[in-house]
Amino acid sequence: MASRLLRAAVLGPPGSGKGTVSRRVALGFGLQHLSSGRLLRDSLRAGSEVGDAARQYLEKGLLVPDHVITRLVLSELELRRGQPWLLDGFPRTIGQAEALDKVCDLDLVISLNIPFETLKERLSRRWLHPPSGRVYNLDFNPPLVPGVDDVTGEPLVQQEDDRPEAVAAQLRRYKDAAKPVIELYRSRGVLHQFSGTETNKIWPYVHALFSSKLAPLQSKEAN
């Protein structure tokens, strides 16, 4: 069994289900779920220094650069020293991975391999509530009322990157950036890859892997 202070990451392209897998792992094994996307949204809402730096890029329609995302995530990890955690969507690039190396070593890295056609279909069916970051999928996680958020009743939007014509380019960008990251963790013997088209069918294998490292929280075990 590994130390209770397990440090892990879930990697995968947009639409791969990494958020769902991460939430299940965090709930089932008592890890802090740290989503880079959620941290970014929180910093934008709070008007923090890092959030303001990110906003300058987003308002110009640009990707938030590595050094801003890295600073955001590493600042959060500093606050959680002594806690077990799970990174969701970080590190995405070799630069982010190298920066993380200076802070800690990952014990476990999950990489989700989902067929391109499945990703394209999932993303084209994905709608977002921007203020909260809640994501809906019209097939397997639809809103209770079409077009509106379950909690606030506010309208949902489809991100430009989720429109079918943008998906292929988005997935190519991810693959190009992620390849050296995946190779890095494979060379260290901490990478575990899972392939499939349905998160519910991949999940039992992910759960078994984490169960070999940590005892599940029986009262909260994810289904």
GIGI-V79293 format. One line per field, one symbol per residue. ss: DSSP state (A for helix, B for strand, O for the rest). psi: psi as a letter, one per 20 degrees, with the letter a starting at -180 (. if undefined). burial: I if it has 9 or more other ideal C-beta (glycine too) atoms within 8 Angstrom, else O. Layout:
ss->???
psi->???
burial->???
This chain:
ss->OOOOOOBBBBBBOOOOOAAAAAAAAAAAAOOBBBBAAAAAAAAAAAOOAAAAAAAAAAOOOOOOOAAAAAAAAAAAAAAOOOOOBBBBOOOOOAAAAAAAAOOOOOOBBBBBBOOAAAAAAAAAOBBBBOOOOBBBBOOOBOOOOOOBOOOOOOBOBOOAAAOAAAAAAAAAAAAAAAAAAAAAAAAOOOBBBBBOOOAAAAAAAAAAAAAOOOOOOAAAOOO
psi->prqhlporqpqqrpjijhgggghgggghjkqponphgghggghghikrghghghhhghhjkqqprghgggggghhhhhikpjqqropojppirhghghhhhigrpphpppppopqghggggghijpqqnghhjppqpigilqqhppiqphgijqqqqpqhiiqhiigghghggggghhghgghghghijippppqriphhhhghhgghghhihqpqohijpq.
burial->OOOOOIIIIIIIIIIIIIIOIIIIIIIIIOIIIIIIIIIIIIIIOOOOOIIIIIIOIIOOOOOIOIOIIIIIIIIIIOOIOOOIIIIIIIIIIIIIIOIIOOOOOIIIIIIIOIOOOIIIOIIIIIIIIOOOIIIIIOOOOIIOOOOIIOOOOOOIOIOOIIIOOIIIOIIOOIIOIIOOIIOIIOOOOIIIIIOIOOIOOIIOOIIOIIIOIIOIIOOOIIO
